[in-house]
Amino acid sequence: MIRVELPGHLRTLAHVEGAVLLKLDGDVTQRALLDALEARYPVLRGTIRDRASGRRRPFVRFFACETDLSHELPDAPLPPAVATGAEPFLVVGAMAGG
């Protein structure tokens, strides 16, 4: 099972507490993980990725295994530790301000 950690506002929106556990068949990629997340929690569609383009929203970042995966290709394999559930896939709201 893959563990996905969402920021508080998305957990509230999806009515979940703690990590989301997802089972993926086939390749474990960002696209596959986010497709499964949005299929299970349709209310999240358009909050993490743009509905039309499928691109990551500007103020959302992805991390796993202490690495920023935000600019990785959507179909690149996620780290093996994420695929096995040893490490979570983190969806983080970026901070901005002035």
Biopython code that builds the backbone (N, CA, C, O; Angstrom):
import numpy as np
from Bio.PDB.StructureBuilder import StructureBuilder

atoms = [
    (1, "MET", "N", (0.836, -1.182, 0.000)),
    (1, "MET", "CA", (0.000, 0.000, 0.000)),
    (1, "MET", "C", (0.879, 1.243, 0.000)),
    (1, "MET", "O", (1.895, 1.304, 0.693)),
    (2, "ILE", "N", (0.486, 2.196, -0.762)),
    (2, "ILE", "CA", (1.201, 3.462, -0.830)),
    (2, "ILE", "C", (0.544, 4.437, 0.133)),
    (2, "ILE", "O", (-0.678, 4.580, 0.157)),
    (3, "ARG", "N", (1.370, 5.103, 0.923)),
    (3, "ARG", "CA", (0.868, 6.096, 1.874)),
    (3, "ARG", "C", (1.000, 7.487, 1.263)),
    (3, "ARG", "O", (2.070, 7.878, 0.797)),
    (4, "VAL", "N", (-0.100, 8.220, 1.273)),
    (4, "VAL", "CA", (-0.108, 9.586, 0.759)),
    (4, "VAL", "C", (-0.481, 10.507, 1.916)),
    (4, "VAL", "O", (-1.530, 10.345, 2.539)),
    (5, "GLU", "N", (0.382, 11.468, 2.192)),
    (5, "GLU", "CA", (0.127, 12.472, 3.225)),
    (5, "GLU", "C", (-0.348, 13.741, 2.530)),
    (5, "GLU", "O", (0.348, 14.291, 1.676)),
    (6, "LEU", "N", (-1.533, 14.195, 2.902)),
    (6, "LEU", "CA", (-2.125, 15.395, 2.327)),
    (6, "LEU", "C", (-2.047, 16.544, 3.328)),
    (6, "LEU", "O", (-2.026, 16.308, 4.536)),
    (7, "PRO", "N", (-2.003, 17.791, 2.839)),
    (7, "PRO", "CA", (-2.071, 18.921, 3.769)),
    (7, "PRO", "C", (-3.448, 18.975, 4.428)),
    (7, "PRO", "O", (-4.421, 18.431, 3.906)),
    (8, "GLY", "N", (-3.512, 19.629, 5.564)),
    (8, "GLY", "CA", (-4.732, 19.674, 6.364)),
    (8, "GLY", "C", (-5.979, 20.092, 5.610)),
    (8, "GLY", "O", (-7.036, 19.485, 5.780)),
    (9, "HIS", "N", (-5.872, 21.125, 4.775)),
    (9, "HIS", "CA", (-7.066, 21.605, 4.082)),
    (9, "HIS", "C", (-7.603, 20.577, 3.084)),
    (9, "HIS", "O", (-8.813, 20.507, 2.869)),
    (10, "LEU", "N", (-6.721, 19.778, 2.472)),
    (10, "LEU", "CA", (-7.199, 18.738, 1.549)),
    (10, "LEU", "C", (-7.749, 17.535, 2.306)),
    (10, "LEU", "O", (-8.689, 16.892, 1.840)),
    (11, "ARG", "N", (-7.172, 17.219, 3.474)),
    (11, "ARG", "CA", (-7.749, 16.152, 4.308)),
    (11, "ARG", "C", (-9.156, 16.541, 4.743)),
    (11, "ARG", "O", (-10.066, 15.712, 4.729)),
    (12, "THR", "N", (-9.335, 17.805, 5.130)),
    (12, "THR", "CA", (-10.659, 18.285, 5.537)),
    (12, "THR", "C", (-11.633, 18.189, 4.370)),
    (12, "THR", "O", (-12.757, 17.715, 4.534)),
    (13, "LEU", "N", (-11.208, 18.633, 3.203)),
    (13, "LEU", "CA", (-12.062, 18.603, 2.018)),
    (13, "LEU", "C", (-12.483, 17.171, 1.669)),
    (13, "LEU", "O", (-13.631, 16.932, 1.294)),
    (14, "ALA", "N", (-11.556, 16.231, 1.795)),
    (14, "ALA", "CA", (-11.831, 14.835, 1.442)),
    (14, "ALA", "C", (-12.429, 14.040, 2.604)),
    (14, "ALA", "O", (-12.792, 12.875, 2.442)),
    (15, "HIS", "N", (-12.529, 14.671, 3.772)),
    (15, "HIS", "CA", (-13.058, 13.995, 4.971)),
    (15, "HIS", "C", (-12.228, 12.776, 5.342)),
    (15, "HIS", "O", (-12.768, 11.695, 5.577)),
    (16, "VAL", "N", (-10.911, 12.956, 5.395)),
    (16, "VAL", "CA", (-10.013, 11.878, 5.817)),
    (16, "VAL", "C", (-9.154, 12.373, 6.980)),
    (16, "VAL", "O", (-8.885, 13.566, 7.119)),
    (17, "GLU", "N", (-8.740, 11.431, 7.796)),
    (17, "GLU", "CA", (-7.821, 11.732, 8.891)),
    (17, "GLU", "C", (-6.558, 10.912, 8.669)),
    (17, "GLU", "O", (-6.630, 9.728, 8.340)),
    (18, "GLY", "N", (-5.432, 11.528, 8.846)),
    (18, "GLY", "CA", (-4.172, 10.808, 8.679)),
    (18, "GLY", "C", (-3.850, 10.543, 7.227)),
    (18, "GLY", "O", (-4.365, 11.200, 6.322)),
    (19, "ALA", "N", (-2.984, 9.564, 7.026)),
    (19, "ALA", "CA", (-2.528, 9.229, 5.679)),
    (19, "ALA", "C", (-3.608, 8.482, 4.905)),
    (19, "ALA", "O", (-4.424, 7.761, 5.480)),
    (20, "VAL", "N", (-3.591, 8.670, 3.605)),
    (20, "VAL", "CA", (-4.462, 7.928, 2.698)),
    (20, "VAL", "C", (-3.653, 6.734, 2.197)),
    (20, "VAL", "O", (-2.501, 6.886, 1.790)),
    (21, "LEU", "N", (-4.249, 5.563, 2.228)),
    (21, "LEU", "CA", (-3.590, 4.360, 1.722)),
    (21, "LEU", "C", (-4.185, 3.986, 0.374)),
    (21, "LEU", "O", (-5.402, 3.862, 0.234)),
    (22, "LEU", "N", (-3.323, 3.809, -0.610)),
    (22, "LEU", "CA", (-3.766, 3.474, -1.963)),
    (22, "LEU", "C", (-3.054, 2.222, -2.446)),
    (22, "LEU", "O", (-1.868, 2.023, -2.186)),
    (23, "LYS", "N", (-3.789, 1.393, -3.145)),
    (23, "LYS", "CA", (-3.190, 0.219, -3.784)),
    (23, "LYS", "C", (-3.161, 0.491, -5.283)),
    (23, "LYS", "O", (-4.191, 0.763, -5.899)),
    (24, "LEU", "N", (-1.974, 0.413, -5.853)),
    (24, "LEU", "CA", (-1.829, 0.640, -7.290)),
    (24, "LEU", "C", (-1.396, -0.640, -7.966)),
    (24, "LEU", "O", (-0.517, -1.348, -7.475)),
    (25, "ASP", "N", (-2.010, -0.933, -9.087)),
    (25, "ASP", "CA", (-1.600, -2.057, -9.915)),
    (25, "ASP", "C", (-0.767, -1.504, -11.061)),
    (25, "ASP", "O", (-1.147, -0.505, -11.671)),
    (26, "GLY", "N", (0.337, -2.120, -11.355)),
    (26, "GLY", "CA", (1.172, -1.647, -12.449)),
    (26, "GLY", "C", (2.224, -0.673, -11.960)),
    (26, "GLY", "O", (2.664, -0.730, -10.812)),
    (27, "ASP", "N", (2.619, 0.221, -12.851)),
    (27, "ASP", "CA", (3.682, 1.179, -12.554)),
    (27, "ASP", "C", (3.241, 2.162, -11.471)),
    (27, "ASP", "O", (2.107, 2.641, -11.471)),
    (28, "VAL", "N", (4.158, 2.449, -10.552)),
    (28, "VAL", "CA", (3.892, 3.421, -9.497)),
    (28, "VAL", "C", (4.555, 4.730, -9.917)),
    (28, "VAL", "O", (5.753, 4.940, -9.723)),
    (29, "THR", "N", (3.736, 5.595, -10.494)),
    (29, "THR", "CA", (4.200, 6.901, -10.967)),
    (29, "THR", "C", (3.352, 7.985, -10.307)),
    (29, "THR", "O", (2.320, 7.695, -9.703)),
    (30, "GLN", "N", (3.795, 9.233, -10.429)),
    (30, "GLN", "CA", (2.983, 10.339, -9.916)),
    (30, "GLN", "C", (1.608, 10.336, -10.561)),
    (30, "GLN", "O", (0.596, 10.494, -9.878)),
    (31, "ARG", "N", (1.570, 10.158, -11.873)),
    (31, "ARG", "CA", (0.289, 10.184, -12.581)),
    (31, "ARG", "C", (-0.640, 9.079, -12.070)),
    (31, "ARG", "O", (-1.814, 9.329, -11.794)),
    (32, "ALA", "N", (-0.114, 7.863, -11.946)),
    (32, "ALA", "CA", (-0.936, 6.743, -11.474)),
    (32, "ALA", "C", (-1.415, 6.979, -10.049)),
    (32, "ALA", "O", (-2.574, 6.714, -9.728)),
    (33, "LEU", "N", (-0.525, 7.478, -9.196)),
    (33, "LEU", "CA", (-0.890, 7.745, -7.810)),
    (33, "LEU", "C", (-1.962, 8.823, -7.727)),
    (33, "LEU", "O", (-2.953, 8.649, -7.018)),
    (34, "LEU", "N", (-1.782, 9.933, -8.439)),
    (34, "LEU", "CA", (-2.763, 11.025, -8.389)),
    (34, "LEU", "C", (-4.070, 10.636, -9.057)),
    (34, "LEU", "O", (-5.137, 11.062, -8.614)),
    (35, "ASP", "N", (-4.010, 9.832, -10.121)),
    (35, "ASP", "CA", (-5.246, 9.327, -10.741)),
    (35, "ASP", "C", (-6.035, 8.496, -9.727)),
    (35, "ASP", "O", (-7.249, 8.652, -9.603)),
    (36, "ALA", "N", (-5.338, 7.608, -8.999)),
    (36, "ALA", "CA", (-6.008, 6.762, -8.003)),
    (36, "ALA", "C", (-6.554, 7.595, -6.851)),
    (36, "ALA", "O", (-7.651, 7.333, -6.356)),
    (37, "LEU", "N", (-5.794, 8.595, -6.425)),
    (37, "LEU", "CA", (-6.244, 9.471, -5.342)),
    (37, "LEU", "C", (-7.512, 10.219, -5.740)),
    (37, "LEU", "O", (-8.463, 10.287, -4.962)),
    (38, "GLU", "N", (-7.527, 10.779, -6.946)),
    (38, "GLU", "CA", (-8.694, 11.533, -7.421)),
    (38, "GLU", "C", (-9.886, 10.620, -7.707)),
    (38, "GLU", "O", (-11.034, 11.040, -7.562)),
    (39, "ALA", "N", (-9.627, 9.384, -8.109)),
    (39, "ALA", "CA", (-10.727, 8.440, -8.334)),
    (39, "ALA", "C", (-11.386, 8.075, -7.004)),
    (39, "ALA", "O", (-12.608, 7.950, -6.920)),
    (40, "ARG", "N", (-10.576, 7.908, -5.985)),
    (40, "ARG", "CA", (-11.116, 7.548, -4.664)),
    (40, "ARG", "C", (-11.767, 8.733, -3.969)),
    (40, "ARG", "O", (-12.760, 8.573, -3.260)),
    (41, "TYR", "N", (-11.208, 9.923, -4.170)),
    (41, "TYR", "CA", (-11.730, 11.156, -3.560)),
    (41, "TYR", "C", (-11.981, 12.185, -4.665)),
    (41, "TYR", "O", (-11.169, 13.090, -4.858)),
    (42, "PRO", "N", (-13.099, 12.056, -5.393)),
    (42, "PRO", "CA", (-13.373, 12.945, -6.525)),
    (42, "PRO", "C", (-13.382, 14.426, -6.157)),
    (42, "PRO", "O", (-13.145, 15.270, -7.021)),
    (43, "VAL", "N", (-13.647, 14.758, -4.904)),
    (43, "VAL", "CA", (-13.661, 16.147, -4.473)),
    (43, "VAL", "C", (-12.267, 16.789, -4.605)),
    (43, "VAL", "O", (-12.151, 18.015, -4.625)),
    (44, "LEU", "N", (-11.231, 15.976, -4.694)),
    (44, "LEU", "CA", (-9.872, 16.504, -4.831)),
    (44, "LEU", "C", (-9.500, 16.847, -6.272)),
    (44, "LEU", "O", (-8.463, 17.462, -6.516)),
    (45, "ARG", "N", (-10.343, 16.451, -7.223)),
    (45, "ARG", "CA", (-10.047, 16.771, -8.629)),
    (45, "ARG", "C", (-9.968, 18.279, -8.798)),
    (45, "ARG", "O", (-10.868, 19.016, -8.396)),
    (46, "GLY", "N", (-8.879, 18.719, -9.400)),
    (46, "GLY", "CA", (-8.680, 20.146, -9.635)),
    (46, "GLY", "C", (-7.988, 20.870, -8.492)),
    (46, "GLY", "O", (-7.647, 22.045, -8.631)),
    (47, "THR", "N", (-7.771, 20.204, -7.369)),
    (47, "THR", "CA", (-7.104, 20.870, -6.247)),
    (47, "THR", "C", (-5.598, 20.650, -6.254)),
    (47, "THR", "O", (-4.844, 21.526, -5.829)),
    (48, "ILE", "N", (-5.154, 19.500, -6.728)),
    (48, "ILE", "CA", (-3.734, 19.166, -6.774)),
    (48, "ILE", "C", (-3.192, 19.374, -8.185)),
    (48, "ILE", "O", (-2.083, 19.873, -8.374)),
    (49, "ARG", "N", (-3.995, 18.980, -9.167)),
    (49, "ARG", "CA", (-3.636, 19.150, -10.577)),
    (49, "ARG", "C", (-4.734, 19.933, -11.273)),
    (49, "ARG", "O", (-5.904, 19.860, -10.899)),
    (50, "ASP", "N", (-4.339, 20.680, -12.284)),
    (50, "ASP", "CA", (-5.309, 21.396, -13.102)),
    (50, "ASP", "C", (-6.196, 20.375, -13.824)),
    (50, "ASP", "O", (-5.697, 19.406, -14.396)),
    (51, "ARG", "N", (-7.500, 20.598, -13.792)),
    (51, "ARG", "CA", (-8.430, 19.644, -14.419)),
    (51, "ARG", "C", (-8.196, 19.481, -15.915)),
    (51, "ARG", "O", (-8.249, 18.366, -16.433)),
    (52, "ALA", "N", (-7.941, 20.576, -16.605)),
    (52, "ALA", "CA", (-7.808, 20.521, -18.061)),
    (52, "ALA", "C", (-6.459, 19.956, -18.506)),
    (52, "ALA", "O", (-6.406, 19.062, -19.351)),
    (53, "SER", "N", (-5.378, 20.473, -17.939)),
    (53, "SER", "CA", (-4.044, 20.082, -18.407)),
    (53, "SER", "C", (-3.460, 18.890, -17.649)),
    (53, "SER", "O", (-2.588, 18.196, -18.172)),
    (54, "GLY", "N", (-3.926, 18.645, -16.437)),
    (54, "GLY", "CA", (-3.360, 17.577, -15.615)),
    (54, "GLY", "C", (-2.048, 17.955, -14.959)),
    (54, "GLY", "O", (-1.416, 17.127, -14.304)),
    (55, "ARG", "N", (-1.632, 19.210, -15.132)),
    (55, "ARG", "CA", (-0.377, 19.670, -14.527)),
    (55, "ARG", "C", (-0.555, 20.018, -13.054)),
    (55, "ARG", "O", (-1.630, 20.426, -12.617)),
    (56, "ARG", "N", (0.525, 19.846, -12.306)),
    (56, "ARG", "CA", (0.544, 20.193, -10.895)),
    (56, "ARG", "C", (0.217, 21.671, -10.722)),
    (56, "ARG", "O", (0.720, 22.521, -11.457)),
    (57, "ARG", "N", (-0.626, 21.963, -9.748)),
    (57, "ARG", "CA", (-0.950, 23.359, -9.453)),
    (57, "ARG", "C", (0.310, 24.075, -8.966)),
    (57, "ARG", "O", (1.169, 23.452, -8.343)),
    (58, "PRO", "N", (0.431, 25.393, -9.245)),
    (58, "PRO", "CA", (1.665, 26.123, -8.915)),
    (58, "PRO", "C", (2.068, 26.091, -7.442)),
    (58, "PRO", "O", (3.262, 26.055, -7.144)),
    (59, "PHE", "N", (1.123, 26.103, -6.524)),
    (59, "PHE", "CA", (1.482, 26.160, -5.108)),
    (59, "PHE", "C", (1.351, 24.805, -4.414)),
    (59, "PHE", "O", (1.111, 24.735, -3.209)),
    (60, "VAL", "N", (1.512, 23.733, -5.186)),
    (60, "VAL", "CA", (1.503, 22.377, -4.636)),
    (60, "VAL", "C", (2.846, 21.747, -4.971)),
    (60, "VAL", "O", (3.337, 21.857, -6.094)),
    (61, "ARG", "N", (3.430, 21.086, -3.982)),
    (61, "ARG", "CA", (4.714, 20.414, -4.183)),
    (61, "ARG", "C", (4.584, 18.957, -3.770)),
    (61, "ARG", "O", (3.740, 18.605, -2.946)),
    (62, "PHE", "N", (5.434, 18.112, -4.353)),
    (62, "PHE", "CA", (5.466, 16.689, -4.040)),
    (62, "PHE", "C", (6.850, 16.327, -3.491)),
    (62, "PHE", "O", (7.876, 16.712, -4.053)),
    (63, "PHE", "N", (6.856, 15.582, -2.387)),
    (63, "PHE", "CA", (8.102, 15.132, -1.786)),
    (63, "PHE", "C", (8.002, 13.649, -1.443)),
    (63, "PHE", "O", (6.924, 13.136, -1.142)),
    (64, "ALA", "N", (9.143, 12.978, -1.495)),
    (64, "ALA", "CA", (9.245, 11.587, -1.036)),
    (64, "ALA", "C", (10.721, 11.303, -0.794)),
    (64, "ALA", "O", (11.584, 11.763, -1.542)),
    (65, "CYS", "N", (10.997, 10.555, 0.238)),
    (65, "CYS", "CA", (12.375, 10.151, 0.539)),
    (65, "CYS", "C", (13.310, 11.363, 0.619)),
    (65, "CYS", "O", (14.437, 11.323, 0.125)),
    (66, "GLU", "N", (12.832, 12.431, 1.243)),
    (66, "GLU", "CA", (13.595, 13.668, 1.426)),
    (66, "GLU", "C", (14.012, 14.310, 0.102)),
    (66, "GLU", "O", (15.027, 15.005, 0.034)),
    (67, "THR", "N", (13.229, 14.076, -0.938)),
    (67, "THR", "CA", (13.530, 14.611, -2.265)),
    (67, "THR", "C", (12.310, 15.333, -2.816)),
    (67, "THR", "O", (11.185, 14.850, -2.695)),
    (68, "ASP", "N", (12.541, 16.497, -3.422)),
    (68, "ASP", "CA", (11.474, 17.245, -4.075)),
    (68, "ASP", "C", (11.209, 16.604, -5.434)),
    (68, "ASP", "O", (12.068, 16.616, -6.317)),
    (69, "LEU", "N", (10.018, 16.048, -5.589)),
    (69, "LEU", "CA", (9.635, 15.379, -6.846)),
    (69, "LEU", "C", (8.714, 16.244, -7.700)),
    (69, "LEU", "O", (8.151, 15.774, -8.689)),
    (70, "SER", "N", (8.566, 17.494, -7.317)),
    (70, "SER", "CA", (7.594, 18.373, -7.967)),
    (70, "SER", "C", (7.843, 18.564, -9.453)),
    (70, "SER", "O", (6.893, 18.744, -10.214)),
    (71, "HIS", "N", (9.081, 18.530, -9.878)),
    (71, "HIS", "CA", (9.389, 18.794, -11.280)),
    (71, "HIS", "C", (9.742, 17.526, -12.059)),
    (71, "HIS", "O", (10.196, 17.594, -13.202)),
    (72, "GLU", "N", (9.528, 16.369, -11.426)),
    (72, "GLU", "CA", (9.747, 15.099, -12.128)),
    (72, "GLU", "C", (8.644, 14.907, -13.167)),
    (72, "GLU", "O", (7.548, 15.448, -13.020)),
    (73, "LEU", "N", (8.928, 14.150, -14.196)),
    (73, "LEU", "CA", (7.909, 13.839, -15.193)),
    (73, "LEU", "C", (6.803, 13.008, -14.545)),
    (73, "LEU", "O", (7.092, 12.152, -13.710)),
    (74, "PRO", "N", (5.539, 13.246, -14.915)),
    (74, "PRO", "CA", (4.425, 12.530, -14.282)),
    (74, "PRO", "C", (4.491, 11.013, -14.429)),
    (74, "PRO", "O", (3.942, 10.289, -13.600)),
    (75, "ASP", "N", (5.157, 10.525, -15.474)),
    (75, "ASP", "CA", (5.220, 9.082, -15.692)),
    (75, "ASP", "C", (6.546, 8.463, -15.257)),
    (75, "ASP", "O", (6.808, 7.293, -15.533)),
    (76, "ALA", "N", (7.383, 9.250, -14.576)),
    (76, "ALA", "CA", (8.624, 8.695, -14.028)),
    (76, "ALA", "C", (8.279, 7.832, -12.815)),
    (76, "ALA", "O", (7.396, 8.190, -12.036)),
    (77, "PRO", "N", (8.958, 6.710, -12.650)),
    (77, "PRO", "CA", (8.669, 5.855, -11.493)),
    (77, "PRO", "C", (8.978, 6.584, -10.182)),
    (77, "PRO", "O", (9.956, 7.325, -10.081)),
    (78, "LEU", "N", (8.128, 6.358, -9.192)),
    (78, "LEU", "CA", (8.387, 6.903, -7.862)),
    (78, "LEU", "C", (9.449, 6.039, -7.187)),
    (78, "LEU", "O", (9.648, 4.891, -7.583)),
    (79, "PRO", "N", (10.132, 6.571, -6.177)),
    (79, "PRO", "CA", (11.159, 5.785, -5.494)),
    (79, "PRO", "C", (10.597, 4.461, -4.964)),
    (79, "PRO", "O", (9.445, 4.403, -4.536)),
    (80, "PRO", "N", (11.410, 3.402, -4.994)),
    (80, "PRO", "CA", (10.946, 2.099, -4.508)),
    (80, "PRO", "C", (10.395, 2.140, -3.082)),
    (80, "PRO", "O", (9.456, 1.409, -2.768)),
    (81, "ALA", "N", (10.961, 2.980, -2.216)),
    (81, "ALA", "CA", (10.475, 3.068, -0.833)),
    (81, "ALA", "C", (9.037, 3.573, -0.789)),
    (81, "ALA", "O", (8.290, 3.209, 0.120)),
    (82, "VAL", "N", (8.632, 4.402, -1.748)),
    (82, "VAL", "CA", (7.244, 4.874, -1.824)),
    (82, "VAL", "C", (6.362, 3.747, -2.360)),
    (82, "VAL", "O", (5.271, 3.507, -1.843)),
    (83, "ALA", "N", (6.838, 3.064, -3.390)),
    (83, "ALA", "CA", (6.064, 1.989, -4.013)),
    (83, "ALA", "C", (5.765, 0.857, -3.036)),
    (83, "ALA", "O", (4.735, 0.194, -3.152)),
    (84, "THR", "N", (6.664, 0.629, -2.070)),
    (84, "THR", "CA", (6.462, -0.448, -1.102)),
    (84, "THR", "C", (5.735, 0.031, 0.155)),
    (84, "THR", "O", (5.356, -0.780, 1.001)),
    (85, "GLY", "N", (5.540, 1.340, 0.278)),
    (85, "GLY", "CA", (4.869, 1.870, 1.466)),
    (85, "GLY", "C", (5.798, 2.163, 2.619)),
    (85, "GLY", "O", (5.340, 2.566, 3.688)),
    (86, "ALA", "N", (7.101, 1.969, 2.432)),
    (86, "ALA", "CA", (8.062, 2.249, 3.497)),
    (86, "ALA", "C", (8.164, 3.751, 3.778)),
    (86, "ALA", "O", (8.384, 4.159, 4.918)),
    (87, "GLU", "N", (8.004, 4.560, 2.746)),
    (87, "GLU", "CA", (8.048, 6.014, 2.868)),
    (87, "GLU", "C", (6.778, 6.596, 2.266)),
    (87, "GLU", "O", (6.269, 6.061, 1.281)),
    (88, "PRO", "N", (6.249, 7.692, 2.840)),
    (88, "PRO", "CA", (5.040, 8.298, 2.278)),
    (88, "PRO", "C", (5.351, 9.207, 1.095)),
    (88, "PRO", "O", (6.471, 9.691, 0.929)),
    (89, "PHE", "N", (4.333, 9.418, 0.287)),
    (89, "PHE", "CA", (4.366, 10.430, -0.775)),
    (89, "PHE", "C", (3.675, 11.648, -0.170)),
    (89, "PHE", "O", (2.513, 11.572, 0.229)),
    (90, "LEU", "N", (4.384, 12.764, -0.101)),
    (90, "LEU", "CA", (3.853, 13.951, 0.552)),
    (90, "LEU", "C", (3.351, 14.961, -0.474)),
    (90, "LEU", "O", (4.068, 15.316, -1.410)),
    (91, "VAL", "N", (2.132, 15.415, -0.294)),
    (91, "VAL", "CA", (1.579, 16.514, -1.075)),
    (91, "VAL", "C", (1.601, 17.709, -0.127)),
    (91, "VAL", "O", (0.965, 17.686, 0.927)),
    (92, "VAL", "N", (2.339, 18.755, -0.509)),
    (92, "VAL", "CA", (2.570, 19.882, 0.382)),
    (92, "VAL", "C", (2.130, 21.172, -0.299)),
    (92, "VAL", "O", (2.432, 21.402, -1.470)),
    (93, "GLY", "N", (1.425, 21.996, 0.432)),
    (93, "GLY", "CA", (1.068, 23.322, -0.052)),
    (93, "GLY", "C", (2.260, 24.242, 0.128)),
    (93, "GLY", "O", (2.730, 24.428, 1.250)),
    (94, "ALA", "N", (2.761, 24.825, -0.964)),
    (94, "ALA", "CA", (3.925, 25.700, -0.901)),
    (94, "ALA", "C", (3.573, 26.992, -0.149)),
    (94, "ALA", "O", (2.429, 27.446, -0.162)),
    (95, "MET", "N", (4.558, 27.551, 0.484)),
    (95, "MET", "CA", (4.384, 28.802, 1.223)),
    (95, "MET", "C", (4.772, 29.961, 0.317)),
    (95, "MET", "O", (5.753, 29.888, -0.423)),
    (96, "ALA", "N", (3.998, 31.015, 0.385)),
    (96, "ALA", "CA", (4.323, 32.220, -0.388)),
    (96, "ALA", "C", (3.914, 33.427, 0.452)),
    (96, "ALA", "O", (3.064, 33.334, 1.337)),
    (97, "GLY", "N", (4.509, 34.499, 0.165)),
    (97, "GLY", "CA", (4.153, 35.697, 0.916)),
    (97, "GLY", "C", (5.196, 36.765, 0.730)),
    (97, "GLY", "O", (6.173, 36.609, -0.002)),
    (98, "GLY", "N", (4.957, 37.834, 1.406)),
    (98, "GLY", "CA", (5.925, 38.910, 1.256)),
    (98, "GLY", "C", (5.876, 39.827, 2.420)),
    (98, "GLY", "O", (6.627, 40.802, 2.470)),
]
sb = StructureBuilder()
sb.init_structure("model")
sb.init_model(0)
sb.init_chain("A")
sb.init_seg("    ")
for serial, (resi, resn, name, xyz) in enumerate(atoms, 1):
    if name == "N":
        sb.init_residue(resn, " ", resi, " ")
    sb.init_atom(name, np.array(xyz, "f"), 0.0, 1.0, " ", f" {name:<3s}", serial, name[0])
structure = sb.get_structure()
